[in-house]
């Protein structure tokens, strides 16, 4: 193997490394704390050739510098040993190492623990833009169990909103509910610079949310939307647990981000649907127009173009061409489906009408196609499905039981 091939082999180890992975790497820690001419050249070449993620590398390096105390430089022989460690399996049996190697390992393990403790502290100083991200996804869901739509203003005010469909519109420092001015205020809580509002829509209800920037969000049943009392000057960011359809006001200098418990969708101005119930295995993004970029833990997953759907089931992701109307008609009280399993159809109806629906095993995987008017009521909707699919239903203990209509 040539010298160049050996060097490339060393670089390959660090391809796609995250900040946390750098901070748990023996060679990175040692070469950062005790740099030599060779190690500096090594990392500079990796950055220049874009063989590593510079953002993650710089963050890890700065964390080390942030907590580093004065230490003596390592001996050249020790650094040579660490260079060689890149080419061997990091999972090698520790018992086979010399006493001196074990001391290095113990030192690095201790340093890693300290770095882990310091990591969250340092993030507040280094990743200022991520402060909002970290906070918004950790805002606690309310413990209330109510059939009303709730608007939570900061941490001090919870307002029930009556009606099956409620429109909430921000106008300057005021909030309108169903086109009527209210005495609710959207002013920022001066005592809490990271205050958030929440719109909580229970099953069986629906809502529409309009921000000061003109962005409109249709909120499906069983959905919670978290957003800052005042958007950050650098970005607009919200968190969703459930399903929403958005038309985002375009502003190149003010990007809009939708976060879920598993992914982040970044846009400038576009229309798209996000389905991300935290309890479901599947999460989807369907793009109507514009362009969105989907990431997960800062790693690129997909870039969508109009009429494309990104779907992630937790273990595998895919992109496919779709008829977007099938995924956004719910905002108009309609539900169109093509070759969809019966259990998924019933799950959506259960959320929409806020009733318990259970499919027997013999019909759960039936594939159906059709279009439903959800304004007709559940019984009429089920009757319509029964016309095209071999099912019947009855009600037991307030639960709709869906079973096969074929007599065996």
N, C-alpha and C positions, 0 to 999 in steps of 0.2 A: 504494500500500500504506500503510495507517495505521500510526501509531507502535506501537500495540498488536500489530499483525500482525508488524511487524519484530522486536519484542521476542520474540514467541512463536517466530519463526523462529530467533532466536538460541538460545533455550532448547532447541529441538528437537535441536540439534547434540549436546547433552550428555545427552539421554535415554538411559538404560541404559549410560552410561559406566562402565567399571570403574576401579579405582584406577590401574592401569597406564596406561589411556588418558588419565586426567586428567594424570598425570605426564609425558605426552608431548605435551600440548597447550600451545601457545605462550601463549595468553591466560590459561589457568589459572595457569601458572607465574608469569607477570609480575604478574597481579593478586593472587596470594598473597604474592609477595615484596614487592610495592610496592602495597598496597591503597589505593584512593581511596574517597571517599564513594559514588561511582557504582558501582564494582565490588562493594563490600560490599553495597549495596542489590540489585544484580543477583543475587548468589549467595544472599542471604537470601530473596529472592522465589522463586527456583528451589527452595529447600529447603522453604519454607513451603507452596508449592503442590504439593510432592512431584513436581516435574518432573525431579528427578535423584535418584540413590541417595545418601542422606545418609551412610550408613555408608562407602561407597567414597570419597565426597567428603572426609569428615572424616579418613579414613586417609591420603589423598593430601596433604591440607593439613598433617597432623601430621608426615608424612615430610619435607616441605619445611622445617617449623619445626625439625625435629630436626637438620638438617644446615646450616641457614642461618647464614651469617656476616653481620656488619654490612656493609650496603651503603647507598649513597645512594639516595634516592628517584628514580624515573625522572621525566623531564620530562613535562609534560602532553601535549606534542605526540607523544611516544613512546607514551604510553598510548592516545592517540586512534588512532594507527596500529594498535595491537593490537586495539582494539575493532573496527575495520573489518575486521581479518583474519578475524573470525568469519564474515563474510558472503561471503568469497571462498574459492575452492578451495585447500585446504592443499597441494595438489600443483602449484601454479602454478610455472612455470619460475623457478628461483632467479636465472638469468642476467638476467632482466628486472627484477630488483629494484635499487634504488639501493644505493650503497655503504653507506649508513647502515643500510638494511634488512638487508643481508647481515651486518653486524656484529651486529645483534640476533639474526638466525637462528643465527649461529655461537655466540653466548653461550647461547642457549636449548638448542642441540644439546649443548654442553658440559655445561650444567646437567643435561640429561636423562641423560647418561652417568654423571655423579656420582650422580644419584638412583638409577639402576639399580644401581650398586654399593652404595649405602647401603640399598637396599630390603630386602635379606635381613637386614642387620644390624638395621634398625629393627623388622622384624617380631618379633624375639625380645623386644623391649620393649613393643610395642604390641598385637600379636595373641597374647597369652599363651595363649588357648584354642586357637589354631591351631598352637601348637608341637607338640601331640600329633598333629594331622592331618598336618602336614608330615613328621614323623618316621615315623609308622606306615606311610605309603605308600611310603617310601623304604627300609624295612628290606629288606635283600638276601635273596633266596631262596637256600637252601642249594645247594651245588654237587654234593651227593651224588647218586649214581645207584643207588638201592636199591629192592627190591621190598617192603621193610618200611615200615609207617607210622612216622613219626618225630615225637617231641615234643622241641622245642628250648626249653630253659629258659634264658632270657636269652642271653648270649653264651658261656657257659662249659660248658654241659651239653647233650649230644645223646643222647637215649634212644630206641633202636629198640623198637617195640611189635609183638610177634608176633601174627599172626592176620589173617584176611581182614576182620573187622569188630571194631573196638576202641572201647570206651567209656572216655572220659576225663572224670573228674568232680572238680571242685575243691571241697574241704571245708575251710573255714577256711584254714589254712596248709599243708594237705596235699593230695595228689592221689591219687585212686583210679583204678586202671586195671582195667577189666572187673570192677568191684565189689570189687576186692581192694586193701587199703591197701598202699602202697608207701613206700619211704624217700625218695621224691622230695619236694622242698619247693617251695612256691610263694611263699616269702618274697621280698620285694623286695630287689634287690641295692642295698645302701646306697651303693656306689660308682658306680652308674649309675641316676640317678633317672628315666630314660626307657627302662628295660629292657623288652624285649618277649619274649613267648613265641611260638612258631610250632608249629602242627600241620600236618604235611605228609603228605597221603594220596596215594600213587601210584595210577596206573591199575590197575584190578583190585581195589582195596581200598575200604573205606568206614569211616566213624567217626562217633561221636556225642560231642559236647563239651558239658559242663554247667558253667556258671560259678557262682560263689558267690551271685550274685543270683537264681539259679533259672532263668535263661535257658538254653534247650536249643537246640543246633545240630546238625542232621544234615549230615554232610560227605560229599559225593559223591566219586567217584574222580577222580584228577588235580587235586586241589584243595589250595590252601595258605591257611590262616587265620592271620592275625597279630593279636595282641591284647596289651594291656599286662599286665605282671606283676601290677599293681594298677590297677584302673580309676580314672580321675580323679574327683575329688569332684563335678565339674560335669557330666560326661557319661561315657557308656560308648561306646567306639568300637572297631571292629574293621576289618580290611582283608581282602578275599577275592579270590583269583584262582582261579576255578573255579565250583562250584555248591554252594549250601547252602540248607537250609530251616530257618527259625528260629521258635521261639515265645518271644517276648521278655516278660520279667516287667514288668508295668506299674508305672511310677513317674513321675508328672508332673514331679517335681523332678530327675529323673535320666534324661534322654533317652538313647536308644540310636541309634547311627549305624553303618551299614555302608558302607564305602568300597570302590570298585573303581578300576581305572585310569582310568575315564572319568566316573564319577558318584558321588553320595552319596545314600544313602537314610536319611531321618530318621524315627524312630518314637518313640512313648511306650510302647506295649505292644500287640503284635499278632503275627500269624502270617503269614509270607510266604516266598516262594522267590526267590532271586537266582541267576541264571545269568550269569556274567561271566568266562569264560575269556579271558585277555588275548590269546590267539592268534586268537580268533574275532572276526568282524566284528560279530555280533549280541550284544547284552546285554539281559537281560530281568529284570523284576521282576513277580511274580505275587502278588497280595494275596488271602489266604484270609479274614482278618477284621481289623478295626481300620482304621487309616488310616496311610498313609505319604506323605511328601513327598520328591520326587526333584529334586535340583539338580545343576548342572554348573558348576563354577567360580563358585559362589555365585549362579548364575542359575537361577530357578525353571523346571523342566521339566514337572513333572506332580504332581498330587495324586491318589492312587489310592484307590478304594473297593473293598469286597469284590467278588470275582469279576471283577476287571479286571487286564489285563496291560499293562505299559509295555514297549515294545520299541524299541531304538535300534540301527540298523545302522551308525552312525558318521556318516552323512550325513542321515538322516531318522529321526524318531521318531514313534511312534503309540501310541494307547491303544485297546484293544478289550475287549469282554466275552468271557470264556472260561470253560470248565469247569475249575476250578482242580485238580480231581483228576488231570487229564492231566499236570500239571506237578509234582505232589508225590508221586505213587505210587512214584517211584524209591526213596524212603527205606524203603519196605516190600518192595523187591525186585521191583516190578512196573513195567511200562512201557506206558502207554496213549497212543496217538497217533491224531490225526484229520487226514486230508488232509495228511500230512507227506511231504516229499520223501524218496526212498529214500536219497540221500546223507547227509541229516541223521540218519535212523534208524541208518544204519551208523556214523556218527561217534559217536553215543551208545553204541552197542554196543561199538565199538572201545575207548572209554574205560572202559566198565564192566568188560570182560573183559581189558583190557590186551593186545589182539592187533591186528595190522595188518589192516584191511579196506579193500579198494579196489573202488569201483563203476565199471563200464564206463559210457561216456557214454550208451549207449542205455537205461540204467535209472536213471541218477542223478536224473532229474527226475520219475520215476514217483511219483504221490501215493498213499499207502496209509493205511488206517485199521485199527486192531486193538489187542489187548492181549496182552502177553507176560509170562510168568513167568520172570524173569531167573535164578531159582534152578535152572532146568533145565539150564543149560549152553548154550554158544553154538551147537553143532551142532543141538540140538533147537529152539532159538529160530529159527535160520535155516530149518529145515525147516517150522516153523509159518508163517513169513512166506511161504515158497514155496507154501503151500497157497492163499493169497489173492492173491498177486502173481505175475506171470509172470517169475520169476527162478530161477536155479540158481546153484550156487557150487562152487568147487573150491579146493584149497590149493596154492599154488606158493611155494616158498622162505619158508615160515612166514607167508605172507600169504593171507588169504581173498579170492578174486576173485569179485565178484558180477556176474553177466551175465544177459542175457535168455535165457529158456527157449524163446522163439518161434523156430522154425526158419525161416530166410529162404530 
